Amino acid sequence: MKIILEGLPREVSDDDIRDFLDGYVEVLELEIYTSEQRDHASAWVTIIATHAEAHWAISRLNGRYWRERTVKAYISLFSDNH
C-alpha cells in the first residue's frame, strides 16, 4: 500500500521520514520528490499495513506539525496490497 506525504521540508532524508512514521506504519520503501518551483518536498511511501491500519495512521499524520511545516498525508488511489 502507498501513502503520500506532502509539505515536507525540502532537505528531508529517507531516515527522517522513517523516523517520522515510526510507531504509525512500517516502511517498505520510499521515494522523495523535490522541485525548484515548490518550497517543499513530497514522498511516496510503500508501507506494510492493512487498509484499516493505513487509515488509522493517516488520520493521525495528516495535519501534523513537523519541522516547522504542516504535513499532509493521503492514501494513494493507486495503492497495491503490499
N, C-alpha and C positions, 0 to 999 in steps of 0.2 A: 504494500500500500504506500502511496506517496502523499506527503503533505508539502505545502508550500509556505514558506516564511518570507514575509516582505517587511521592509522598513528596518532592515539590519544595518549596523554600521558598515561603511564601505570597507574598512580594514578587518572585518571579521574573518576568522580562520575556521577550518574544519573542527579543530579541537574546541574552539569557543562555542560553536553550535552544538557539538556533542555534550559539552558541559551544561549549556542552556536547557537541553532536552532531557538531561539525566533526571531520573525519577518520574518522568512522564511516559516516554516511549524508548524502545531500543532501536538505535540507528543501525541500519544495514549499510547504507551508502548515502553520500550527499554530493550535490554539485552547487557551487556558489556562482552567482551571476552578478556582475557589476557592469555599469555603463557610464560613459563620460557624460551623458545627458541627465543622469539621475544622481541624486545626492545620497543614495542608499544602495544596499545590496539586497539580493533575494537569494533564496536557497530552495532547491527541490530536494527533499529528503525522503529516501526509501526507508520505511520503518517496518518492524516486525510487530504487528498488532492486529487485533480483530477490529471490525468496524466500530463496535461499541467502545473499545479501548482508544481508538483514534479519535472518536468524537469527544470522549472524556478529556483527552489531552488537549485537543483544540479548544475546548470550552475554557480551559484554564490558561492556555498560552495566548489566545487572541486578546489583544489589547494590553498585554503585559508590558510594563515599562522596564527596559533593559538597556543599559549603557547609553543613557540619555536619549533613547528612542522608544517609540511605541511600536511594538511588533504586531503585525497582522498574521494570523495563521489560518490556513484553509486546508481542507482535504481536496486533493486533486480530483477532478472529474474523470481523469484518465488513470485512476489508480488501478493497480493489479492486485492480486490476492496474496502478496508475499506475507 
